[in-house]
Amino acid sequence: MVRDQEPPTPEDGPGTSGGNHGEDAYAKKAKALVRLVAGGFMLVGVMDVGLYWFKCQHEQTKPDMWHCVYLSIPLVIGLVILIKTSALARRIEDWLEE
C-alpha cells in the first residue's frame, strides 16, 4: 500500500472506498447469506451419508441404497439453493431494501 495517496472521498464512488457502501451492498450480503445456507445444507448431507457409510462399515453390513438417498436429501437441497443463488439473493435484497 502506498502511503502517499490521499484516502478516497465519498465523491470518488463506492468502488474506491474499500467498503460495501454502494447500491450492491445488499446484493453481496444476500448472495453470501444464500451461499452460506447452501453450504450448510450440503455439509449436513455429506456428513449424514458419510456417517451412515462409516456405521455400515463398522457393523460390516451392506448400506441400503434408499437410506443413502434419504440421507442425501439435504445435499440435493443445498445444490438447488446454490444453483438458484442469484434469484434467491435478489429476493432477499428486495426484502432487505424495504
Stockholm file with secondary structure:
# STOCKHOLM 1.0

chainA/1-98         MVRDQEPPTPEDGPGTSGGNHGEDAYAKKAKALVRLVAGGFMLVGVMDVGLYWFKCQHEQTKPDMWHCVYLSIPLVIGLVILIKTSALARRIEDWLEE
#=GR chainA/1-98 SS CCTTSCCCCGGGCTTTSSSSCSTTHHHHHHHHHHHHHHHHHHHHHHHHHHHHHHHHHHHTCCCCHHHHHHHTHHHHHHHHHHHTHHHHHHHHHHHHHC
#=GC SS_cons        CCTTSCCCCGGGCTTTSSSSCSTTHHHHHHHHHHHHHHHHHHHHHHHHHHHHHHHHHHHTCCCCHHHHHHHTHHHHHHHHHHHTHHHHHHHHHHHHHC
//
